[in-house]
Amino acid sequence: MLNQLVLSVADVQNTTISNIVVVTGSFVLLLALLKKLCVECNC
């Protein structure tokens, strides 16, 4: 019972961490694309 609880808590933390990583990665990618566009357009 307790073991399952620990496992589910760890699972929730894992998904939260991977969600944060995905969001951060997308954000960085978006920033990089915007920067690239700005350099190409000389704005």
N, C-alpha and C positions, 0 to 999 in steps of 0.2 A: 504493500500500500504506500508506504513512505518512499520506497524506491521509485514507484511510478510517478509520484508527485515530483520528486527531484528530476526525473527524466523529462517530464512535461515542462517544468520550469526552465530546464536547460534548453529544451526545444524552442520555447518561446523566445529565450534570449538569443538563440542562434538565428531565428527568423528575423528578429529585430535588428541584429547586427548586420545580417545580409541585406536587409531592406535599406539600412543606413548606407551601406557600402554602395548599393545600386543607385540610390538617390544622389549620393556624393559624386559617384562616377559620372552619372548623366549630367550633373551640374557642371562638373569640370569640363566635360566634353563640349557642352553647350557654350561655355565661356571661351574655350579654345576656338570653336567655330566662329564665334562672334569676333574674336580678336583677329582671326585670319581674314574675315570679310572686311574688317576695318582697315587692315594693312593693305589689302588688295584695292580698296576703294580710296585709300589715303584720306580718311575722314578724321 
